[in-house]
Amino acid sequence: MSELLKRDGLSRRTFLKGSLAAGAAAGATYLTACAPQSQGETAEETAASEQEHVMTPEEAGEQLFPGVCRGNCYGGCFLNVHVRDGKVVKTSARDLPDTQWNRICSKGLSHVYRVYDPERVKYPMKRVEGTERGAGEWEQITWDEAFDLIAEKFTGYADEFGPESVAYWYGSGNDSFVNTIQPFMNMIGASQVNQTLDNAIFYASQKTVGVGMNFNGNEMTDLVNAKTIVIWGSNPAVSQMQGMHFFMDAKEAGAKLICIDPVYSASAAKCDQWVPIKPGTDGLLAIAIMNTIIEKGWHDIDFLKAHTVAPFLVKEDGKYLRLSDLGQAEAGSETDAIVVTDGNGTFDVPENIADPAIEGTFDANGIAVTCAYMLLLERLAQYPVDQAVQMCEVPLETIEQLAEDLAVNTPSTIYMILGLDHYVNGFYNMYDILCIAALTGCAGTPGSYYGSSECLHMFYANPNAQLAVSPDAIGTKYVLPAPRMNEIFEAGEFLGNPFTLKALWSFRANIIGNMTEASYTKSWLDKVEFLVASETIMNDTARNADLVLPVAHWFEQEDFGATYPQNVYIEYQAKAIDPLYESKSDFDCIKGIADRMGLGEYFDFTPAEFFDDHVVNDLAASMGISAAALQETGAVRGLPGSAEEPFVHGAGFAFPTATGRIQFYEENPAPNMNFGQTPDLSNETLPYWESPNELPGFDDNENAGKFPFQILSDHQKLRTHTQWANVAASKEIDPEPTAKMHPDTAAERGVAEGDYIRVFNDRGSMTVLAHISEGVRPGILLCSRGWDSRSFKEGSFQSLLNHKVSEICVTQAFFDAAGDFEKVEA
């Protein structure tokens, strides 16, 4: 252990001395299991000596409370919260019923620093009247004054401009079941400013393999049943540490692990093969793989016929042929089923034709129709494999091997999370990859899925009850896309109706610290007259607000689980300590404001009562999920299946799509969000690819030649988004923002390890520490993310990013940005 910490001038003793300082102030005064080896001792003697000094919690005078780490990092790890003399002194991993899900990472271990952060917001603070936002001029007010001010503002704006002039921004900084912001805002008729994050994977999945209880993937424990696993555009060793060990279990069982990523990541280092693809070309590679599978005859014909839309007949207007077209059902009725043919003149529903045709064009009672599979072949032919070889910078033999691994060395799994999401063309990349499943037949069975393994515990929610606490709720009239807010302000209307946004509540989110193009974000936030931020610390958004509400830490309140973990359990968060200072839970803040607005009767419940009344449904009841069960046992499995028989997405080939099949053809393409746009949807019925918006090296992209480097970011082990950005112990290990570059790039610009560089484009700049790594492709500046803007010597990372989004799938394109850099003096 000591050798691992003796690098970069940081000794183990220095690390412990500094990183324990804040914890010691809170009572975290022992770490006996990491005592240094004495000179002359053997490793065995040291281990025995250390073991002798490990105290039990009881011996240390501690109480243990169940806790949940729920910062939306896909972990949802179950924790022991150690409390001594009324103070949190440390955290540790807590046993789950199936202990292979036991995990805790550096973030989970460092919560004591977040609880006792010196920058905790201690009491409600209002910006001093007459001062500018961000000037740091605050006055302390009481909770009564804060609640009265919010109620006055919200009510006044609603009376003058309509209830939709008040809006909320809801993030995932406190990801839990007890979420009453949406019911409250629906009661008053407020709008929502949608952060438009991570939408590409939802959009692409709903079109192809469907979104179910575990997103579009099998339970992570099922990976051991796969023979081929492709980790595509993801780095689970860093970003999904709860599930990474399941990949290693699969590898040990004989699975071939392949990583497709522009960066040689920690996950790539654990794989059998790394494919360093050119960024933004993933969809083109997926199409090349599909073409190769078909060319080699590796596609699963029986699966295509029985479990995909391949035999469905498409009319010239792009719609499927249905019984109503043949005069055998009423159009739009439940019996108006899609029709297939045997190729010999018989047209009927799929269950009545044992061997449907998947190739050919036919005449169905005078209606010209073509098999959807034929349309797929025609679309794929528009992208020859040699184009992918050139554009993706992946050799032909590698493409052919990938195709064989996925289609022949089966069952196969493609694991992707959100890396591919973060381009303007991201949804095409994901859509194309998911369509491979139709050809390989690797879906709906153990060891087979293409997509993301993430437990969507929201499926246990009663959707109507969760969004409203009364049938009298006005509801949300407008969902406003964040990347279009300036245009909405300038137009003074939305969807053709007069509209003005007057008040915004930033809830469980750091808007400025996380969104693309900080200058754009700040410019429209400046147009909001009244900005409220609920925060634990004074982050970028709080410092630019008009009113800041101090939010209690997770351990200072009762709550239930996380709604987006890889961990299959719903877990109980007990209240371990009283809220520090004058902080309140989000739950209590909303109750206080609701009471001031005459809505208190609708929010007269406890967190446990809300859980049972507004979350649990019949499915949850059948699995024994209730507030009482969680309070008693601490954790209840939240996914059908078991450790012996893991959950399988689309089990029995019943996929949660519009047709119940895997869909590579989209009959009714439409944007994922309506803000009045009229996009061209002519390419959206089938796999398609186009260049990213801004990255260099694409001849067909008008923005590609502006700057020579892609500004790419990677997830950090020590932070989730901007959470944990203020943890003192983490800063000893990772003290400041950095940018990695290839040695050739550094040599061309005269940059050495440890120099400072200024990264810039026409939107902004930042000055960061340079690192040199052969794991980064030439042409990429790989930047660390999740920093507060004050951590930069100059500028910020978010200022460099482009707020440009697709009009078809609106999602923030964090990776689709280009820039340049220059060496500067420290």
Steps between C-alpha positions, in 0.01 A plus 500: 500500500776745588672452165180582314481835672868592454483669166483855366664615823203391709604270781256281683559695818434832321180360352364377830602812687323731259204288406408423859511860616137576429391160624690543825319826559176307470615214720648270233819435692596141421608307195684215671465252213739710288781535752844512334731199505765539769862475395619139521152347509394244245183558302333218695602651834374841392168353387459319832592818691252708305227244552552515874431874498176493300220595737140402452250786474365408841849516653546841340174618656326529165150456369451363146223632279407373153583750227480525124750667269268647239678762295385335173830336414316169431631362830230532762744343746372394841696662783555481870490851643717498813383752761687581820381763747245624249755546221562303181856369530526270198318277254553139403341245269184342641392147416221453249297178493706393197849603606643499148336842474693633801707795387637833618736734315703806588191719470302282737791496745539879500150608602626625833672780307173592333305497824755727667600701196613847613300644210171344607216745460402555862185710477272657238677781320357775283703707257538852630263722309674718245805276465580291194454127487824323571647793696488301823290756688256306720280559799387227734124460531275263692318204354171680555629792295628266230173307475298824500719648226468194275125478553462873430708486182344181364147619570561850366652378173223243456231765548660743254655274237333164554620208713723379216724807556636317805722203419722241658819326392522151641832312500630183659732629769289328765363204311228342711141383514380777731478773239217747549622781273296376204176457697546844652571672169213318333270620775583863420519447120867585461708431190808281490829602346624165373875460538500283183763262631568143386196487274664323206512160667132522599400615153701233318398224742129569480522472123694171491515263799269691735542640849404273788562449869875463450519762225586292190736248654524187707597504865876545534542158663389349168821613326662175605277323244641698206778378272568840343467832683564831326535802726415774253564866584490435874749468782332295774825455692468870587140598429304191609716347771198324649492274194857477372587185692227314311696559178802348663294203618391448140857525374612245755220274378638521146326798341693711251502864610534772237508875560410746224606844614715788368682497835703222657300494820522300820235270353692458173802391705295212638375383159641251251480755220486878468356661186603869496220640285489854365259696723147548375513220239358218711178474301693463176701215654176335613364517146824348369462216749142441383610497135774252583266270694263489204777459243650208692162335556530523879157657553234303686220456245263322740536779757445765236176336394359428844623782724571805285304719261684341204186335351273800556376647175554869440274702270623778276393758760739342751226343714463132573235301314217417739185294493297818446684554171365161393147578620524253789495740798402851595792741466652584837312230688664246730452231236669704227820295506812524285512260205774273358504269200622151418621634166247292310200728509381446857484807725415459867609582853840356603362228727313349205802479266766258623770599252457863397699654217756761599619590151300620204243749374139392469153604391249475785156550350634778280726650768874496428694383807860413579641291784661719764812284477538596134491864597768431760725338237451798269589747775809306613623484141531879503793462742769273350736341747805669351343835594501391863860381471600849389270710718513295821871429459434135584668233281284271286625189678396652833149573370469145370619358831254715694219376276603138555536542875155655531313269259685169534669495841166529673323578722638850466444821692569861405522719808465874453397772736516871415831569328343458156211719609707816524519599133251686285484179293506284813156345458597374153806330646291328767214411267736337251676297770171378646383387157784245486298292747239436233759325284685305769190393693681590821212635703239360734721214622770456767836644403343715229407865497608816320466809713516618859448300819337741741212430738222748429329472835261767378302210352367443850350845506137566441566765231182695562543512875869581486439806287208633705378481856147604406269480199479879534858536370526744211782306337802604295404700193847543349817295499768742386828374346801656671701547176218715357433728795655815353294456185186455712574819692566692178181377335284567805302191415509123507317267263319799357373629834616812685743395768749654740706323765523701821610260775710184500575255780826306454435177683754219555712645220795727425384661177799722423753244616369219281333631185675566170617849402502680832467843338178393331364352823584811699353729235152351521515452877570875524163556335321313779388754758497267799744205521483265798770238560471212745857400580728346761799716402552828319562363152492685168120514485449598864746786468292639213160459665272750672407268784691196627333234714731286716433132426569221745748228410357157416597362841304777672161383373292189446469384142464192283751374249610623163297482181777446242760254638667190361452360846175299485393593854276773634662612824407691810666822608450552871541840654841460662548850644296817531537752217800723562463874547160616371485260203182320406427207275354566157190323628455746787577802279218412266261440788586842640440682172184300427363604838568870422316462167192344657586149384618357829216248525624328183848447644407385846690170495830348609766368261387144575136588432598666174697191402206270561230726358677641198766251401395145568271318257372142464829376356694640795250350743545159339874529565461612860610859440363745755626767734455268798693217332786734416508650848511151649744322265693791347486369144252318275572369152349744253524294182319179408727197490754375751871445551454156343283621211593860419256737335507489117375792292235381254496153655302261286560743211231733634667834435347822643464668160194613308493170309637269769793428269844646438447793266759613246221678313312792657153543354419835659822694565461810712727728708543412864398853602272756343610862507340603171768361269427331166798268441559287193396148603561333165804308628356399835323178406818289471862494623671818393820685576627850451813678617520664842433870514837655575780245526803539270570255218160479328486642149121518494481706818510877453622549858772233488787718381466777753717353779744207487425313825201324648430611856405172662437428867500186705326400820700521818517246782495775760202701374155447355414800285593786737420306816801429721684788323567657839626193687838584658634143499422459131682822420817362654492225237356704214568864587409689183349475151712337232514425127670189363656494155694256283883529510508600133255784569709617793823487299351702214395775742806487726301389804657291775337307783387745768485806273190714501297548185219730406225316310272728303242541226260776403274426799747508787825376646663327795854471634588152624788269578627291206553127525655290223361154428529251217151386589352813340469514122671786316244774441335461841532709813364274773385727781404415855148601590282573799692802629362816650600799285708635790735202464632631168783745476292669234169426331309174530452176311127556447571829324662312209209270423239560232131524587409387147258205499315295243143600425408131478648380827565791734788405729798696625804419286783516755755333269416678175731798549826610341771741605869579505762553767818688577767464764489765772702589805380352827 
